[in-house]
Amino acid sequence: MIKSAPGNVSLESMMTEIRKLAAARSIELPPGLFADVAPKVLAAWRARAAVEAPSHMRTHPRELTVLLLTVLLLAALVQEREREITDALVELLIATVHRIKARADSKVTKELINAFKRVTGAVGRGDDHHRLRLHARARLRLRRLPRPDRDRVRRDPALGL
């Protein structure tokens, strides 16, 4: 289970990686187990353990040195794999954030285009539509004016009222 690579960006692949990490951590290796081992040596041990199937690891002789080597190889595999799984989870999280951002950008762009189309459609109705709306607003404002001002505005030919 912990050998498989992460899949495409999805909730399922994230949950799979989290299960892998939980399985690797359930072994409860001591944190400083390989503190004094060079990273290249640890990577070599991990590579060896990765190619051996668990059934082959069980067929090793029961001698103490081989048993210790097998345990060491498995521990190296698990610790290295735990780091890889953590890295994969971080990459999946980053990819998920990028996907969310891309969807949000797309949604905002669509909304702006639709708003522009609505404005373009309103302009396409002709000048009469806008003139009627403006005259309606002007009439409402005209009613709010005191009587002498209202008469003066009605006589002004520039306003067309």
C-alpha positions in Angstrom: 0.0 0.0 0.0 2.7 2.5 0.9 4.7 1.7 -2.3 2.1 3.1 -4.7 2.5 6.6 -6.3 -0.1 9.4 -5.7 -2.8 9.7 -8.4 -4.3 12.8 -10.0 -5.4 15.7 -7.9 -8.6 14.8 -6.2 -10.0 14.2 -2.7 -9.7 10.5 -3.2 -6.0 10.7 -4.0 -5.4 12.9 -0.9 -7.3 10.5 1.3 -5.2 7.6 -0.1 -2.0 9.5 0.7 -3.2 10.3 4.2 -4.0 6.5 4.7 -0.5 5.7 3.5 1.1 8.2 5.9 -1.0 6.8 8.8 0.1 3.3 7.9 3.8 4.3 7.8 3.5 6.2 11.1 1.7 3.3 12.8 4.9 1.4 12.8 6.2 4.0 15.3 9.8 4.1 14.4 12.0 6.1 16.8 12.5 9.7 15.4 16.3 9.6 15.5 16.7 6.0 14.2 18.8 7.0 11.2 20.2 10.3 12.5 23.8 9.1 12.1 23.3 7.4 8.7 24.3 9.3 5.6 21.3 10.1 3.3 22.9 8.2 0.3 23.3 5.0 2.4 19.7 5.3 3.6 18.6 5.8 0.0 20.5 2.7 -1.0 19.0 0.6 1.8 15.5 1.9 0.8 16.1 1.0 -2.8 17.0 -2.5 -1.9 14.0 -2.9 0.4 11.7 -1.4 -2.2 12.5 -4.1 -4.8 12.1 -7.0 -2.5 8.6 -8.3 -2.0 7.5 -8.9 1.6 7.4 -12.6 0.9 11.0 -12.6 -0.2 12.0 -10.7 2.9 10.5 -13.4 5.0 12.6 -16.1 3.3 15.9 -14.7 4.5 17.8 -16.9 6.9 16.9 -16.5 10.6 20.4 -15.6 11.6 20.6 -12.5 13.7 22.6 -10.4 11.3 20.3 -11.0 8.4 17.3 -10.4 10.6 18.7 -7.1 11.8 19.6 -6.2 8.2 16.0 -7.0 7.1 14.5 -4.9 10.0 17.0 -2.1 9.1 16.0 -2.2 5.5 12.3 -2.2 6.3 12.8 0.7 8.7 14.8 2.6 6.1 12.0 1.9 3.6 9.3 3.1 5.9 11.1 6.2 7.0 12.1 7.3 3.5 8.6 6.5 2.2 7.1 8.5 5.0 9.0 11.5 3.8 8.0 10.9 0.2 4.3 10.5 1.2 4.5 13.8 3.1 6.1 15.5 0.1 3.4 14.0 -2.2 0.6 15.3 0.2 2.1 18.8 0.1 2.3 18.6 -3.8 -1.3 17.5 -3.9 -2.4 20.3 -1.6 -0.5 22.9 -3.8 -2.1 21.4 -6.9 -5.5 21.6 -5.3 -5.0 25.2 -4.4 -4.0 26.0 -8.0 -7.0 24.2 -9.3 -9.3 26.1 -7.0 -7.7 29.4 -8.1 -8.1 28.4 -11.8 -11.8 27.7 -11.3 -12.3 30.9 -9.4 -10.5 32.9 -12.2 -12.7 31.1 -14.7 -15.8 31.9 -12.8 -15.0 35.5 -12.4 -14.1 35.8 -16.1 -17.5 34.3 -17.0 -19.3 36.6 -14.7 -17.5 39.7 -16.1 -18.3 38.5 -19.7 -21.9 38.0 -18.8 -22.1 41.4 -17.2 -20.6 43.0 -20.3 -23.1 41.2 -22.5 -26.0 42.5 -20.3 -24.6 46.0 -20.6 -24.1 45.6 -24.4 -27.7 44.2 -24.7 -29.0 47.2 -22.7 -27.2 49.6 -25.0 -28.6 47.8 -28.0 -32.2 48.5 -27.0 -31.9 51.9 -28.5 -31.9 55.4 -27.2 -35.6 55.5 -26.4 -35.3 53.1 -23.6 -32.6 55.1 -21.8 -34.4 58.4 -22.5 -37.6 57.1 -21.0 -35.8 56.0 -17.9 -33.9 59.3 -17.6 -37.2 61.3 -18.1 -38.9 59.2 -15.4 -36.1 60.0 -13.0 -36.2 63.7 -13.9 -39.9 63.8 -13.4 -39.5 62.3 -9.9 -36.9 64.9 -9.0 -39.0 67.7 -10.5 -41.9 66.8 -8.2 -39.6 67.3 -5.2 -38.7 70.9 -6.3 -40.6 73.9 -4.9 -43.3 75.3 -7.2 -41.4 78.3 -8.6 -38.4 76.2 -9.5 -40.6 73.6 -11.1 -42.2 76.1 -13.5 -38.8 77.5 -14.5 -37.4 74.0 -15.3 -40.5 73.2 -17.4 -40.0 76.2 -19.6 -36.3 75.3 -20.3 -36.3 73.7 -23.9 -32.8 72.2 -23.3 -34.3 69.7 -20.8 -37.0 68.6 -23.2 -39.6 68.3 -20.4 
